[in-house]
Every structure is written in structure tokens, then in C-alpha cells.
């Protein structure tokens, strides 16, 4: 299973003006990931535009770092797919899946911007921009991972 992960509004509040609050919700997510070792992470955050994959991995603990396997491509590089899908972040996710060579892999996305995905997408765990990956999002993710839709 692939987890497509946004950072801002998921791993910390958005906006986040206090450097000490960056990645403040990451420990909760990592706790879930430790319970589900079959999950691999692909970064779908715009942080991928200004950092290397190794830099993105460095935010995670050693146990999880090795499971961060890539980043999504930019939707503009897949205009044909965007024309069909019409939602930026979902286009990026679908492009990564298409390019992975394993399009049958189940996936879930965690994001605070549902308007970047098709409406009513069952694979999307929505977070509040200010609350991030809170207890409610954790429950939703755990339920999804036990019984993918």
C-alpha cells in the first residue's frame, strides 16, 4: 500500500510560523506507520519542489525513513492526465501510480486540501489545516488501512 503524504496542514499546522511546531504531528503518523509495516510513503507535498528525497526523508525517524520511496511528479508534467482527471494533487498521485509499473497497488492520500482531489474520493483522509493529523485523522487512517476501500 502506498501513502501519499502532504506536509503543510497534515504534519504541522498551515500556516506554520513557529519553527518549533514544524512536524509536530509527525510522531502520531509514524506511530500508525509502525503498526502497518507494509505501507510505503510517497511525498505529495509541495516541499518536494525545493528539497531532495534524502532531505525529505530526514524529517522522519530511522524506522520510517527507509519506507519513504519517492515523490509525486508535478501535475503540469502530465497535462494529458490532468485534462482527464481535472484535480491537481490527484493527477500527481495517478501519474506516480501509472509510472510505478504497479498500477494495481492500493493507495491512500492524507491532505488538508480536498479540492485538489475528486469529490467523495474514498482514498482521501482529510485533515484540518490547523489541526493536522489529529486523533480523528488517525482513526480514519487506521480504519482505512484495516479495510481499504
Phi and psi in radians as a Rosetta constraint file:
Dihedral C 1 N 2 CA 2 C 2 CIRCULARHARMONIC -1.897 0.35
Dihedral N 2 CA 2 C 2 N 3 CIRCULARHARMONIC 2.333 0.35
Dihedral C 2 N 3 CA 3 C 3 CIRCULARHARMONIC -1.912 0.35
Dihedral N 3 CA 3 C 3 N 4 CIRCULARHARMONIC 2.009 0.35
Dihedral C 3 N 4 CA 4 C 4 CIRCULARHARMONIC -1.566 0.35
Dihedral N 4 CA 4 C 4 N 5 CIRCULARHARMONIC 2.085 0.35
Dihedral C 4 N 5 CA 5 C 5 CIRCULARHARMONIC -2.068 0.35
Dihedral N 5 CA 5 C 5 N 6 CIRCULARHARMONIC 2.116 0.35
Dihedral C 5 N 6 CA 6 C 6 CIRCULARHARMONIC -1.487 0.35
Dihedral N 6 CA 6 C 6 N 7 CIRCULARHARMONIC 2.770 0.35
Dihedral C 6 N 7 CA 7 C 7 CIRCULARHARMONIC -1.841 0.35
Dihedral N 7 CA 7 C 7 N 8 CIRCULARHARMONIC -1.074 0.35
Dihedral C 7 N 8 CA 8 C 8 CIRCULARHARMONIC -1.162 0.35
Dihedral N 8 CA 8 C 8 N 9 CIRCULARHARMONIC 2.205 0.35
Dihedral C 8 N 9 CA 9 C 9 CIRCULARHARMONIC 1.467 0.35
Dihedral N 9 CA 9 C 9 N 10 CIRCULARHARMONIC -0.037 0.35
Dihedral C 9 N 10 CA 10 C 10 CIRCULARHARMONIC -2.118 0.35
Dihedral N 10 CA 10 C 10 N 11 CIRCULARHARMONIC -1.021 0.35
Dihedral C 10 N 11 CA 11 C 11 CIRCULARHARMONIC -1.542 0.35
Dihedral N 11 CA 11 C 11 N 12 CIRCULARHARMONIC -0.215 0.35
Dihedral C 11 N 12 CA 12 C 12 CIRCULARHARMONIC -2.810 0.35
Dihedral N 12 CA 12 C 12 N 13 CIRCULARHARMONIC 2.835 0.35
Dihedral C 12 N 13 CA 13 C 13 CIRCULARHARMONIC -1.089 0.35
Dihedral N 13 CA 13 C 13 N 14 CIRCULARHARMONIC 2.676 0.35
Dihedral C 13 N 14 CA 14 C 14 CIRCULARHARMONIC -2.174 0.35
Dihedral N 14 CA 14 C 14 N 15 CIRCULARHARMONIC 2.151 0.35
Dihedral C 14 N 15 CA 15 C 15 CIRCULARHARMONIC -1.306 0.35
Dihedral N 15 CA 15 C 15 N 16 CIRCULARHARMONIC 2.782 0.35
Dihedral C 15 N 16 CA 16 C 16 CIRCULARHARMONIC -2.189 0.35
Dihedral N 16 CA 16 C 16 N 17 CIRCULARHARMONIC 1.722 0.35
Dihedral C 16 N 17 CA 17 C 17 CIRCULARHARMONIC -1.566 0.35
Dihedral N 17 CA 17 C 17 N 18 CIRCULARHARMONIC -0.269 0.35
Dihedral C 17 N 18 CA 18 C 18 CIRCULARHARMONIC -1.755 0.35
Dihedral N 18 CA 18 C 18 N 19 CIRCULARHARMONIC 1.924 0.35
Dihedral C 18 N 19 CA 19 C 19 CIRCULARHARMONIC -0.960 0.35
Dihedral N 19 CA 19 C 19 N 20 CIRCULARHARMONIC -0.518 0.35
Dihedral C 19 N 20 CA 20 C 20 CIRCULARHARMONIC -1.214 0.35
Dihedral N 20 CA 20 C 20 N 21 CIRCULARHARMONIC -0.309 0.35
Dihedral C 20 N 21 CA 21 C 21 CIRCULARHARMONIC -1.617 0.35
Dihedral N 21 CA 21 C 21 N 22 CIRCULARHARMONIC -0.157 0.35
Dihedral C 21 N 22 CA 22 C 22 CIRCULARHARMONIC -1.002 0.35
Dihedral N 22 CA 22 C 22 N 23 CIRCULARHARMONIC 2.291 0.35
Dihedral C 22 N 23 CA 23 C 23 CIRCULARHARMONIC 1.105 0.35
Dihedral N 23 CA 23 C 23 N 24 CIRCULARHARMONIC 0.448 0.35
Dihedral C 23 N 24 CA 24 C 24 CIRCULARHARMONIC -1.183 0.35
Dihedral N 24 CA 24 C 24 N 25 CIRCULARHARMONIC -0.369 0.35
Dihedral C 24 N 25 CA 25 C 25 CIRCULARHARMONIC -1.706 0.35
Dihedral N 25 CA 25 C 25 N 26 CIRCULARHARMONIC -0.042 0.35
Dihedral C 25 N 26 CA 26 C 26 CIRCULARHARMONIC -1.079 0.35
Dihedral N 26 CA 26 C 26 N 27 CIRCULARHARMONIC -0.712 0.35
Dihedral C 26 N 27 CA 27 C 27 CIRCULARHARMONIC -0.996 0.35
Dihedral N 27 CA 27 C 27 N 28 CIRCULARHARMONIC -0.654 0.35
Dihedral C 27 N 28 CA 28 C 28 CIRCULARHARMONIC -1.118 0.35
Dihedral N 28 CA 28 C 28 N 29 CIRCULARHARMONIC -0.770 0.35
Dihedral C 28 N 29 CA 29 C 29 CIRCULARHARMONIC -1.141 0.35
Dihedral N 29 CA 29 C 29 N 30 CIRCULARHARMONIC -0.750 0.35
Dihedral C 29 N 30 CA 30 C 30 CIRCULARHARMONIC -1.100 0.35
Dihedral N 30 CA 30 C 30 N 31 CIRCULARHARMONIC -0.595 0.35
Dihedral C 30 N 31 CA 31 C 31 CIRCULARHARMONIC -1.045 0.35
Dihedral N 31 CA 31 C 31 N 32 CIRCULARHARMONIC -0.744 0.35
Dihedral C 31 N 32 CA 32 C 32 CIRCULARHARMONIC -1.132 0.35
Dihedral N 32 CA 32 C 32 N 33 CIRCULARHARMONIC -0.809 0.35
Dihedral C 32 N 33 CA 33 C 33 CIRCULARHARMONIC -1.074 0.35
Dihedral N 33 CA 33 C 33 N 34 CIRCULARHARMONIC -0.608 0.35
Dihedral C 33 N 34 CA 34 C 34 CIRCULARHARMONIC -1.138 0.35
Dihedral N 34 CA 34 C 34 N 35 CIRCULARHARMONIC -0.488 0.35
Dihedral C 34 N 35 CA 35 C 35 CIRCULARHARMONIC -1.374 0.35
Dihedral N 35 CA 35 C 35 N 36 CIRCULARHARMONIC -0.268 0.35
Dihedral C 35 N 36 CA 36 C 36 CIRCULARHARMONIC -2.273 0.35
Dihedral N 36 CA 36 C 36 N 37 CIRCULARHARMONIC 1.369 0.35
Dihedral C 36 N 37 CA 37 C 37 CIRCULARHARMONIC -1.146 0.35
Dihedral N 37 CA 37 C 37 N 38 CIRCULARHARMONIC -0.213 0.35
Dihedral C 37 N 38 CA 38 C 38 CIRCULARHARMONIC -1.423 0.35
Dihedral N 38 CA 38 C 38 N 39 CIRCULARHARMONIC -0.070 0.35
Dihedral C 38 N 39 CA 39 C 39 CIRCULARHARMONIC -1.501 0.35
Dihedral N 39 CA 39 C 39 N 40 CIRCULARHARMONIC 2.286 0.35
Dihedral C 39 N 40 CA 40 C 40 CIRCULARHARMONIC -1.969 0.35
Dihedral N 40 CA 40 C 40 N 41 CIRCULARHARMONIC 2.600 0.35
Dihedral C 40 N 41 CA 41 C 41 CIRCULARHARMONIC -1.904 0.35
Dihedral N 41 CA 41 C 41 N 42 CIRCULARHARMONIC 2.337 0.35
Dihedral C 41 N 42 CA 42 C 42 CIRCULARHARMONIC -2.113 0.35
Dihedral N 42 CA 42 C 42 N 43 CIRCULARHARMONIC 2.197 0.35
Dihedral C 42 N 43 CA 43 C 43 CIRCULARHARMONIC -1.362 0.35
Dihedral N 43 CA 43 C 43 N 44 CIRCULARHARMONIC 2.136 0.35
Dihedral C 43 N 44 CA 44 C 44 CIRCULARHARMONIC -1.913 0.35
Dihedral N 44 CA 44 C 44 N 45 CIRCULARHARMONIC 0.075 0.35
Dihedral C 44 N 45 CA 45 C 45 CIRCULARHARMONIC -1.275 0.35
Dihedral N 45 CA 45 C 45 N 46 CIRCULARHARMONIC 2.685 0.35
Dihedral C 45 N 46 CA 46 C 46 CIRCULARHARMONIC -1.158 0.35
Dihedral N 46 CA 46 C 46 N 47 CIRCULARHARMONIC -0.192 0.35
Dihedral C 46 N 47 CA 47 C 47 CIRCULARHARMONIC -1.012 0.35
Dihedral N 47 CA 47 C 47 N 48 CIRCULARHARMONIC -0.422 0.35
Dihedral C 47 N 48 CA 48 C 48 CIRCULARHARMONIC -1.158 0.35
Dihedral N 48 CA 48 C 48 N 49 CIRCULARHARMONIC -0.333 0.35
Dihedral C 48 N 49 CA 49 C 49 CIRCULARHARMONIC -1.315 0.35
Dihedral N 49 CA 49 C 49 N 50 CIRCULARHARMONIC -0.375 0.35
Dihedral C 49 N 50 CA 50 C 50 CIRCULARHARMONIC -2.147 0.35
Dihedral N 50 CA 50 C 50 N 51 CIRCULARHARMONIC 0.060 0.35
Dihedral C 50 N 51 CA 51 C 51 CIRCULARHARMONIC -2.390 0.35
Dihedral N 51 CA 51 C 51 N 52 CIRCULARHARMONIC 2.635 0.35
Dihedral C 51 N 52 CA 52 C 52 CIRCULARHARMONIC -1.344 0.35
Dihedral N 52 CA 52 C 52 N 53 CIRCULARHARMONIC 2.916 0.35
Dihedral C 52 N 53 CA 53 C 53 CIRCULARHARMONIC -1.058 0.35
Dihedral N 53 CA 53 C 53 N 54 CIRCULARHARMONIC -0.714 0.35
Dihedral C 53 N 54 CA 54 C 54 CIRCULARHARMONIC -1.107 0.35
Dihedral N 54 CA 54 C 54 N 55 CIRCULARHARMONIC -0.666 0.35
Dihedral C 54 N 55 CA 55 C 55 CIRCULARHARMONIC -1.134 0.35
Dihedral N 55 CA 55 C 55 N 56 CIRCULARHARMONIC -0.703 0.35
Dihedral C 55 N 56 CA 56 C 56 CIRCULARHARMONIC -1.144 0.35
Dihedral N 56 CA 56 C 56 N 57 CIRCULARHARMONIC -0.709 0.35
Dihedral C 56 N 57 CA 57 C 57 CIRCULARHARMONIC -1.081 0.35
Dihedral N 57 CA 57 C 57 N 58 CIRCULARHARMONIC -0.565 0.35
Dihedral C 57 N 58 CA 58 C 58 CIRCULARHARMONIC -1.114 0.35
Dihedral N 58 CA 58 C 58 N 59 CIRCULARHARMONIC -0.293 0.35
Dihedral C 58 N 59 CA 59 C 59 CIRCULARHARMONIC -1.325 0.35
Dihedral N 59 CA 59 C 59 N 60 CIRCULARHARMONIC -0.299 0.35
Dihedral C 59 N 60 CA 60 C 60 CIRCULARHARMONIC -1.697 0.35
Dihedral N 60 CA 60 C 60 N 61 CIRCULARHARMONIC 2.779 0.35
Dihedral C 60 N 61 CA 61 C 61 CIRCULARHARMONIC -1.195 0.35
Dihedral N 61 CA 61 C 61 N 62 CIRCULARHARMONIC 2.841 0.35
Dihedral C 61 N 62 CA 62 C 62 CIRCULARHARMONIC -0.999 0.35
Dihedral N 62 CA 62 C 62 N 63 CIRCULARHARMONIC -0.643 0.35
Dihedral C 62 N 63 CA 63 C 63 CIRCULARHARMONIC -1.115 0.35
Dihedral N 63 CA 63 C 63 N 64 CIRCULARHARMONIC -0.566 0.35
Dihedral C 63 N 64 CA 64 C 64 CIRCULARHARMONIC -1.708 0.35
Dihedral N 64 CA 64 C 64 N 65 CIRCULARHARMONIC -0.541 0.35
Dihedral C 64 N 65 CA 65 C 65 CIRCULARHARMONIC -0.846 0.35
Dihedral N 65 CA 65 C 65 N 66 CIRCULARHARMONIC -0.760 0.35
Dihedral C 65 N 66 CA 66 C 66 CIRCULARHARMONIC -1.195 0.35
Dihedral N 66 CA 66 C 66 N 67 CIRCULARHARMONIC -0.274 0.35
Dihedral C 66 N 67 CA 67 C 67 CIRCULARHARMONIC -1.627 0.35
Dihedral N 67 CA 67 C 67 N 68 CIRCULARHARMONIC -0.020 0.35
Dihedral C 67 N 68 CA 68 C 68 CIRCULARHARMONIC -1.506 0.35
Dihedral N 68 CA 68 C 68 N 69 CIRCULARHARMONIC 1.825 0.35
Dihedral C 68 N 69 CA 69 C 69 CIRCULARHARMONIC -1.799 0.35
Dihedral N 69 CA 69 C 69 N 70 CIRCULARHARMONIC -0.095 0.35
Dihedral C 69 N 70 CA 70 C 70 CIRCULARHARMONIC 3.005 0.35
Dihedral N 70 CA 70 C 70 N 71 CIRCULARHARMONIC -3.009 0.35
Dihedral C 70 N 71 CA 71 C 71 CIRCULARHARMONIC -2.303 0.35
Dihedral N 71 CA 71 C 71 N 72 CIRCULARHARMONIC 2.684 0.35
Dihedral C 71 N 72 CA 72 C 72 CIRCULARHARMONIC -1.320 0.35
Dihedral N 72 CA 72 C 72 N 73 CIRCULARHARMONIC 2.630 0.35
Dihedral C 72 N 73 CA 73 C 73 CIRCULARHARMONIC -1.302 0.35
Dihedral N 73 CA 73 C 73 N 74 CIRCULARHARMONIC 2.923 0.35
Dihedral C 73 N 74 CA 74 C 74 CIRCULARHARMONIC -1.396 0.35
Dihedral N 74 CA 74 C 74 N 75 CIRCULARHARMONIC 2.443 0.35
Dihedral C 74 N 75 CA 75 C 75 CIRCULARHARMONIC -1.053 0.35
Dihedral N 75 CA 75 C 75 N 76 CIRCULARHARMONIC -0.534 0.35
Dihedral C 75 N 76 CA 76 C 76 CIRCULARHARMONIC -1.135 0.35
Dihedral N 76 CA 76 C 76 N 77 CIRCULARHARMONIC -0.412 0.35
Dihedral C 76 N 77 CA 77 C 77 CIRCULARHARMONIC -1.381 0.35
Dihedral N 77 CA 77 C 77 N 78 CIRCULARHARMONIC -0.053 0.35
Dihedral C 77 N 78 CA 78 C 78 CIRCULARHARMONIC -2.336 0.35
Dihedral N 78 CA 78 C 78 N 79 CIRCULARHARMONIC 0.937 0.35
Dihedral C 78 N 79 CA 79 C 79 CIRCULARHARMONIC -1.034 0.35
Dihedral N 79 CA 79 C 79 N 80 CIRCULARHARMONIC -0.603 0.35
Dihedral C 79 N 80 CA 80 C 80 CIRCULARHARMONIC -1.093 0.35
Dihedral N 80 CA 80 C 80 N 81 CIRCULARHARMONIC -0.734 0.35
Dihedral C 80 N 81 CA 81 C 81 CIRCULARHARMONIC -1.232 0.35
Dihedral N 81 CA 81 C 81 N 82 CIRCULARHARMONIC -0.696 0.35
Dihedral C 81 N 82 CA 82 C 82 CIRCULARHARMONIC -1.077 0.35
Dihedral N 82 CA 82 C 82 N 83 CIRCULARHARMONIC -0.664 0.35
Dihedral C 82 N 83 CA 83 C 83 CIRCULARHARMONIC -1.058 0.35
Dihedral N 83 CA 83 C 83 N 84 CIRCULARHARMONIC -0.552 0.35
Dihedral C 83 N 84 CA 84 C 84 CIRCULARHARMONIC -1.456 0.35
Dihedral N 84 CA 84 C 84 N 85 CIRCULARHARMONIC -0.791 0.35
Dihedral C 84 N 85 CA 85 C 85 CIRCULARHARMONIC -1.464 0.35
Dihedral N 85 CA 85 C 85 N 86 CIRCULARHARMONIC -0.838 0.35
Dihedral C 85 N 86 CA 86 C 86 CIRCULARHARMONIC 1.446 0.35
Dihedral N 86 CA 86 C 86 N 87 CIRCULARHARMONIC 0.093 0.35
Dihedral C 86 N 87 CA 87 C 87 CIRCULARHARMONIC -2.274 0.35
Dihedral N 87 CA 87 C 87 N 88 CIRCULARHARMONIC 2.177 0.35
Dihedral C 87 N 88 CA 88 C 88 CIRCULARHARMONIC -0.997 0.35
Dihedral N 88 CA 88 C 88 N 89 CIRCULARHARMONIC -1.017 0.35
Dihedral C 88 N 89 CA 89 C 89 CIRCULARHARMONIC -1.161 0.35
Dihedral N 89 CA 89 C 89 N 90 CIRCULARHARMONIC -0.653 0.35
Dihedral C 89 N 90 CA 90 C 90 CIRCULARHARMONIC -1.161 0.35
Dihedral N 90 CA 90 C 90 N 91 CIRCULARHARMONIC -0.631 0.35
Dihedral C 90 N 91 CA 91 C 91 CIRCULARHARMONIC -1.046 0.35
Dihedral N 91 CA 91 C 91 N 92 CIRCULARHARMONIC -0.752 0.35
Dihedral C 91 N 92 CA 92 C 92 CIRCULARHARMONIC -1.102 0.35
Dihedral N 92 CA 92 C 92 N 93 CIRCULARHARMONIC -0.739 0.35
Dihedral C 92 N 93 CA 93 C 93 CIRCULARHARMONIC -1.104 0.35
Dihedral N 93 CA 93 C 93 N 94 CIRCULARHARMONIC -0.868 0.35
Dihedral C 93 N 94 CA 94 C 94 CIRCULARHARMONIC -1.101 0.35
Dihedral N 94 CA 94 C 94 N 95 CIRCULARHARMONIC -0.639 0.35
Dihedral C 94 N 95 CA 95 C 95 CIRCULARHARMONIC -1.135 0.35
Dihedral N 95 CA 95 C 95 N 96 CIRCULARHARMONIC -0.746 0.35
Dihedral C 95 N 96 CA 96 C 96 CIRCULARHARMONIC -1.084 0.35
Dihedral N 96 CA 96 C 96 N 97 CIRCULARHARMONIC -0.787 0.35
Dihedral C 96 N 97 CA 97 C 97 CIRCULARHARMONIC -1.054 0.35
Dihedral N 97 CA 97 C 97 N 98 CIRCULARHARMONIC -0.804 0.35
Dihedral C 97 N 98 CA 98 C 98 CIRCULARHARMONIC -1.048 0.35
Dihedral N 98 CA 98 C 98 N 99 CIRCULARHARMONIC -0.743 0.35
Dihedral C 98 N 99 CA 99 C 99 CIRCULARHARMONIC -1.356 0.35
Dihedral N 99 CA 99 C 99 N 100 CIRCULARHARMONIC -0.247 0.35
Dihedral C 99 N 100 CA 100 C 100 CIRCULARHARMONIC -1.238 0.35
Dihedral N 100 CA 100 C 100 N 101 CIRCULARHARMONIC -0.360 0.35
Dihedral C 100 N 101 CA 101 C 101 CIRCULARHARMONIC 1.399 0.35
Dihedral N 101 CA 101 C 101 N 102 CIRCULARHARMONIC 0.022 0.35
Dihedral C 101 N 102 CA 102 C 102 CIRCULARHARMONIC -2.323 0.35
Dihedral N 102 CA 102 C 102 N 103 CIRCULARHARMONIC 1.094 0.35
Dihedral C 102 N 103 CA 103 C 103 CIRCULARHARMONIC -1.154 0.35
Dihedral N 103 CA 103 C 103 N 104 CIRCULARHARMONIC -0.168 0.35
Dihedral C 103 N 104 CA 104 C 104 CIRCULARHARMONIC -1.466 0.35
Dihedral N 104 CA 104 C 104 N 105 CIRCULARHARMONIC -0.156 0.35
Dihedral C 104 N 105 CA 105 C 105 CIRCULARHARMONIC -1.078 0.35
Dihedral N 105 CA 105 C 105 N 106 CIRCULARHARMONIC 2.332 0.35
Dihedral C 105 N 106 CA 106 C 106 CIRCULARHARMONIC -1.225 0.35
Dihedral N 106 CA 106 C 106 N 107 CIRCULARHARMONIC 2.669 0.35
Dihedral C 106 N 107 CA 107 C 107 CIRCULARHARMONIC -2.582 0.35
Dihedral N 107 CA 107 C 107 N 108 CIRCULARHARMONIC 2.800 0.35
Dihedral C 107 N 108 CA 108 C 108 CIRCULARHARMONIC -2.501 0.35
Dihedral N 108 CA 108 C 108 N 109 CIRCULARHARMONIC 2.568 0.35
Dihedral C 108 N 109 CA 109 C 109 CIRCULARHARMONIC -2.107 0.35
Dihedral N 109 CA 109 C 109 N 110 CIRCULARHARMONIC 2.490 0.35
Dihedral C 109 N 110 CA 110 C 110 CIRCULARHARMONIC -2.051 0.35
Dihedral N 110 CA 110 C 110 N 111 CIRCULARHARMONIC 2.131 0.35
Dihedral C 110 N 111 CA 111 C 111 CIRCULARHARMONIC -2.716 0.35
Dihedral N 111 CA 111 C 111 N 112 CIRCULARHARMONIC 2.654 0.35
Dihedral C 111 N 112 CA 112 C 112 CIRCULARHARMONIC -1.715 0.35
Dihedral N 112 CA 112 C 112 N 113 CIRCULARHARMONIC 0.050 0.35
Dihedral C 112 N 113 CA 113 C 113 CIRCULARHARMONIC -2.118 0.35
Dihedral N 113 CA 113 C 113 N 114 CIRCULARHARMONIC 1.415 0.35
Dihedral C 113 N 114 CA 114 C 114 CIRCULARHARMONIC -1.101 0.35
Dihedral N 114 CA 114 C 114 N 115 CIRCULARHARMONIC -0.376 0.35
Dihedral C 114 N 115 CA 115 C 115 CIRCULARHARMONIC -1.216 0.35
Dihedral N 115 CA 115 C 115 N 116 CIRCULARHARMONIC -0.143 0.35
Dihedral C 115 N 116 CA 116 C 116 CIRCULARHARMONIC -1.514 0.35
Dihedral N 116 CA 116 C 116 N 117 CIRCULARHARMONIC -0.015 0.35
Dihedral C 116 N 117 CA 117 C 117 CIRCULARHARMONIC -2.206 0.35
Dihedral N 117 CA 117 C 117 N 118 CIRCULARHARMONIC 2.839 0.35
Dihedral C 117 N 118 CA 118 C 118 CIRCULARHARMONIC -1.026 0.35
Dihedral N 118 CA 118 C 118 N 119 CIRCULARHARMONIC 2.516 0.35
Dihedral C 118 N 119 CA 119 C 119 CIRCULARHARMONIC -1.072 0.35
Dihedral N 119 CA 119 C 119 N 120 CIRCULARHARMONIC 2.542 0.35
Dihedral C 119 N 120 CA 120 C 120 CIRCULARHARMONIC 1.097 0.35
Dihedral N 120 CA 120 C 120 N 121 CIRCULARHARMONIC 0.453 0.35
Dihedral C 120 N 121 CA 121 C 121 CIRCULARHARMONIC -1.199 0.35
Dihedral N 121 CA 121 C 121 N 122 CIRCULARHARMONIC 2.046 0.35
Dihedral C 121 N 122 CA 122 C 122 CIRCULARHARMONIC -1.220 0.35
Dihedral N 122 CA 122 C 122 N 123 CIRCULARHARMONIC -0.298 0.35
Dihedral C 122 N 123 CA 123 C 123 CIRCULARHARMONIC -1.488 0.35
Dihedral N 123 CA 123 C 123 N 124 CIRCULARHARMONIC 0.056 0.35
Dihedral C 123 N 124 CA 124 C 124 CIRCULARHARMONIC -1.842 0.35
Dihedral N 124 CA 124 C 124 N 125 CIRCULARHARMONIC 2.160 0.35
Dihedral C 124 N 125 CA 125 C 125 CIRCULARHARMONIC -1.723 0.35
Dihedral N 125 CA 125 C 125 N 126 CIRCULARHARMONIC 2.004 0.35
Dihedral C 125 N 126 CA 126 C 126 CIRCULARHARMONIC -1.598 0.35
Dihedral N 126 CA 126 C 126 N 127 CIRCULARHARMONIC 2.426 0.35
Dihedral C 126 N 127 CA 127 C 127 CIRCULARHARMONIC -2.070 0.35
Dihedral N 127 CA 127 C 127 N 128 CIRCULARHARMONIC 2.796 0.35
Dihedral C 127 N 128 CA 128 C 128 CIRCULARHARMONIC -1.450 0.35
Dihedral N 128 CA 128 C 128 N 129 CIRCULARHARMONIC 2.423 0.35
Dihedral C 128 N 129 CA 129 C 129 CIRCULARHARMONIC -0.985 0.35
Dihedral N 129 CA 129 C 129 N 130 CIRCULARHARMONIC -0.619 0.35
Dihedral C 129 N 130 CA 130 C 130 CIRCULARHARMONIC -1.583 0.35
Dihedral N 130 CA 130 C 130 N 131 CIRCULARHARMONIC -0.399 0.35
Dihedral C 130 N 131 CA 131 C 131 CIRCULARHARMONIC -1.732 0.35
Dihedral N 131 CA 131 C 131 N 132 CIRCULARHARMONIC -0.347 0.35
Dihedral C 131 N 132 CA 132 C 132 CIRCULARHARMONIC 1.023 0.35
Dihedral N 132 CA 132 C 132 N 133 CIRCULARHARMONIC -2.600 0.35
Dihedral C 132 N 133 CA 133 C 133 CIRCULARHARMONIC -1.359 0.35
Dihedral N 133 CA 133 C 133 N 134 CIRCULARHARMONIC 1.448 0.35
Dihedral C 133 N 134 CA 134 C 134 CIRCULARHARMONIC -1.648 0.35
Dihedral N 134 CA 134 C 134 N 135 CIRCULARHARMONIC -2.997 0.35
Dihedral C 134 N 135 CA 135 C 135 CIRCULARHARMONIC -1.040 0.35
Dihedral N 135 CA 135 C 135 N 136 CIRCULARHARMONIC -0.690 0.35
Dihedral C 135 N 136 CA 136 C 136 CIRCULARHARMONIC -1.110 0.35
Dihedral N 136 CA 136 C 136 N 137 CIRCULARHARMONIC -0.767 0.35
Dihedral C 136 N 137 CA 137 C 137 CIRCULARHARMONIC -1.152 0.35
Dihedral N 137 CA 137 C 137 N 138 CIRCULARHARMONIC -0.648 0.35
Dihedral C 137 N 138 CA 138 C 138 CIRCULARHARMONIC -1.069 0.35
Dihedral N 138 CA 138 C 138 N 139 CIRCULARHARMONIC -0.806 0.35
Dihedral C 138 N 139 CA 139 C 139 CIRCULARHARMONIC -1.066 0.35
Dihedral N 139 CA 139 C 139 N 140 CIRCULARHARMONIC -0.785 0.35
Dihedral C 139 N 140 CA 140 C 140 CIRCULARHARMONIC -1.059 0.35
Dihedral N 140 CA 140 C 140 N 141 CIRCULARHARMONIC -0.754 0.35
Dihedral C 140 N 141 CA 141 C 141 CIRCULARHARMONIC -1.151 0.35
Dihedral N 141 CA 141 C 141 N 142 CIRCULARHARMONIC -0.802 0.35
Dihedral C 141 N 142 CA 142 C 142 CIRCULARHARMONIC -1.041 0.35
Dihedral N 142 CA 142 C 142 N 143 CIRCULARHARMONIC -0.751 0.35
Dihedral C 142 N 143 CA 143 C 143 CIRCULARHARMONIC -1.085 0.35
Dihedral N 143 CA 143 C 143 N 144 CIRCULARHARMONIC -0.723 0.35
Dihedral C 143 N 144 CA 144 C 144 CIRCULARHARMONIC -1.123 0.35
Dihedral N 144 CA 144 C 144 N 145 CIRCULARHARMONIC -0.760 0.35
Dihedral C 144 N 145 CA 145 C 145 CIRCULARHARMONIC -1.193 0.35
Dihedral N 145 CA 145 C 145 N 146 CIRCULARHARMONIC -0.508 0.35
Dihedral C 145 N 146 CA 146 C 146 CIRCULARHARMONIC -1.313 0.35
Dihedral N 146 CA 146 C 146 N 147 CIRCULARHARMONIC -0.636 0.35
Dihedral C 146 N 147 CA 147 C 147 CIRCULARHARMONIC -2.434 0.35
Dihedral N 147 CA 147 C 147 N 148 CIRCULARHARMONIC 1.366 0.35
Dihedral C 147 N 148 CA 148 C 148 CIRCULARHARMONIC -0.987 0.35
Dihedral N 148 CA 148 C 148 N 149 CIRCULARHARMONIC 2.542 0.35
